[in-house]
């Protein structure tokens, strides 16, 4: 059975704290990669595939994404719970629109357009790890449906990129979400974690993609590997301030990692520069050697 796609949902509500310090200044979805803004490239690919109904779920720095309505004619839906819940709250925010729907992450870069107007079945995009990985690894049954999801593995296919939910999958997932939403343990779960707990009723296939087709950048260092223009120009006011105060070029600031407040909100970064370790506090702009 084939399904004509009703719409595409792009999740863009989260703070993307691992992408600090760039994510301190703007949503990760607005990062420019090889001359294109990530979310704009994805919207164009969806529209080019003949899917005209695109819904963006906003939250963190939502005002910076407002221009997308006029530029592309997309619908913006706010997730007001993005600071207190994981991305299951984004799915809850668009529950009235989910049917035969693509569900996408705003920070994916697709080398080629993966979208199509008619899809055979629900699926999660997957790429192959040649060797060990800490990603969410998949196996499938004889009919091609995912029958196990395990965090970490080796020489395995793992989740990366977009998904397609057919109407049956959408109805089943939303019912489970409704039944469990108010449970304290649900708040911190990715929607994928809820999915992997119900593989017996949430039937989804694995769609394999070749190496070099789907990219995701969790950190600034990963972005620099893909787009080397970021080595000496991170487009970040914070990075330029740090480089100026240390008297070094931006490419010497590496191994950036985030640290958080007690309420789990990002507060600043640790990084290496010229063989030394530093700490930068986003709230006070204090810079000190560790």
N, C-alpha and C positions, 0 to 999 in steps of 0.2 A: 504494500500500500504506500502511496506517495502523499505528501502533505504540501499544500501551497503555503508558503510562509506568510503569516499575517503581519509580523513586525519584527523589529530587532530592539532589544534592550541593551544599553551600554551602561555598565556599572562604573560610576565615577564619584562616589560619595566619600571614600575613605581618605585618611590622612597620608597614607604611604610613607610612614615614618622611616622605613629603611632607606628611602631615597633622599634622606636629608644630606646636605642642607637645601638642595633644590626644592624639596617639597615644603620647606618652611615658608617659601616665598610664593608658590603657586601650586595648584593641583598638578599631580604627576601627568594627568591626561593632556596638559597644555605644554608638555615638554616638546621642543622641536628636535626631530631626529632626521638627519640627512635632508634638511631643508623643508620638512613638513611637520606640522603639529600632529602629535600622535592621534588624538581623538578626531581631528579633521580628516586625516588620511582614512581612518576607519569608517567614518560617516560616508565619505565619498565612495569607498569600496562597497558599502551596503547599498547606497543609492544606485550605483552603477550596475548592481546585480538585479535591479528592478524592484527592490524593497523600499517603498516610499514612506512607511510609517516607522520612524526611529524615535525611541524614547531614551533620554539620558537621565539617569538617577544621580542627583547632586546632593551635596552635604557640605563637606569641607570647602571653604572659600567659594561657596556656590555662586557668588556674584561675578566671579571671573569667568564663569561658563555661560552667563546670560546671553552673550553675543551670538551663541550658536543658534538660538531660536530664529533670529533674523537672517543669519548667513545661510542656514541650511533648512529652515522650516521644521526643525525637530521639536519634540515636546520635552519639556523639563519637568521632572517629578522630584520633589525634595524628600530625602530620607532624614527625618529629624532625629533619628536614633543612632546616627553613624558613630558618635563618640562612646556610646554605652553598649553597643552590640556589634557583633561581627556582620559579615555581609548577608546573613540571613535576613537582616532588617531591610536590606535593599530589595531582596526578593519580595518581602512583605509589602513594601511600598508600591510595587507594580503588580500586585496580585490581580487587579482588575483588568490588566492588559495581557497577561500571559495566556497564550493559547498554543498556536503553532508558531513558536517564537525562537529567534536566536537570543541567547544570553551571553554577553561578551564582557570582557574586561577592557577598560579604556586605555590600559597601558600596553596592550599588545601591538606589535608591529608585524604586519603580514607582508612578506616580500611580494606575494601575488595575491590577488583577490580570492578569498576562500568561500565567498558567499554565493548562494544560488537561490532562485525563486521557488524551486520545488525540491523537497528533500525526501529521501526514502524512509528515514526513521530517525528517532532520537539518537544523538551521538555526542561524545566528548572528543575533541581533537586530541591527538597524542603524537608524540615524537619519541624517537628511540635513543636510549642512553647506551653508548658503547662503553661499558665499564660501570663503576659504582655511581649512584646518585642518591640524594636525599629527597627527591621529588616523590609525588604520589604515583606509585607504580601500579599497572593494571594487568589483569589477565582476563581472558574471555572464554565463554563456553563454546560448544560446537556450532551454535547459531550466531556467533559473533557478538553476543551480549556480554557486557562487563560482569564478571562473577566474583571478582575480588579487587580490593583497593588497599594497598599497603604503602605506608610512608617509608621510603628507602628501599633500595634494591640494587641490582646490578644486571647489565645486559638486558634491559627491560624497556617496555613502552610506558611512558608516563604522561600524565595530564599536562597539557600546555595549550592555551588558546581558548577558542570559542566553543560553545556548545549549541546544540539545537534541541529544543523541547517540543515534542508533538503534543497535541491536545490531551491525550491520555496521560502522558507523563506530567504535564502541567497540573492537571486536576489532582492526580495522586500526590504529587509533591506538596501542593498547596494545602491539601487536607492534612497531611502529616505536619506541616508547618503550623497550621491553625491549632491542631491538637496539642502541640508541644511548645508553642511560642512563649507561654507564660512560665514555663519551667525555668528555674534559675540556671540550670546547666545548659540551656539552649542559647542563652545570650551570647556566649563567647564562641559559638560554633560557626565555621564556614558553612555555606550551604552544601558544599561538597561533603563535609563531614556528616551532615544529616542524610545526604544521598547514600553514602557508603554504609550507613547503618540500616538501610532498607533496600538492599540490592534485589531482594526477592520480589518486590512489588514495583520498584522504580527501574524499569527496563530501558537500558541505554547502551548503544553500541560504541565501539571504539573506532574512530576514523583516523587512520594513520596518515601522517604527513612527512615528507622527506626532510632531511637535515637542511637547514638554511631557509626554511619556509616561514616559521613562526618564531618570533623573538619576544623576550620579556626582560626588562631591565630592573632588577630589584635594588641595585645600588648604583651610585655614581661611577664606581670603578667598572661595573659591567657595561654601563652606557658608553664609557670611554673606549672600551674594547670594540664596540660596534661602530661608533661614530667618533673618529679620532680628532674631530674638530673641538671636542670637549676637553682635550688634554690641556690646552693652554687658554681656553675660553669656555668656562662652564656656564656663562650667561647668568651667574649668580652674584648678587651684590655681596652676600656673606663671604663667598670664596674670594672675591676680589679684595674685600676688606682684610681678610686673613692674610692673603698673599702680600698685600701692601704693608701690613704691620710686621710681617716676618721678613720682608725684603726678598721674597722668592717668587718664582714663576708658579702659576697655578698647577702645572703638571707635577710639581714636586710635592703637592698635597695629595696624599694617597691614603688607602686603608681607612676610609671614612666609615664610622659606625655611629649610631645614634644612642643617646642615653635619655632616660625618661624620668618624669616626676613620679611621685607616689600614686597619682591618679592615672598612671600609664600614658599620659600625654608626653610627646617628645619635647625635650627641654634644650638639647644641645648635641654637640658631636664630639667624638674623639677622632683624632687623625694623626698620621705620621707626616713629618716634613723634614727633609734633609737629615734623616737618621734620628730624629727626636720625636717624642710623643707629646701631643698637646690636647687640651680640652677647650672647647669654645661653647659658651653659654648663650643660647639664642635670645633669652629674655633680657639679659644684662649686657650682651656683647663683650663679656669678660673673656679674655684669652690668657691661658696660662699653660706652662709646661708641666707635664705630669711627672 
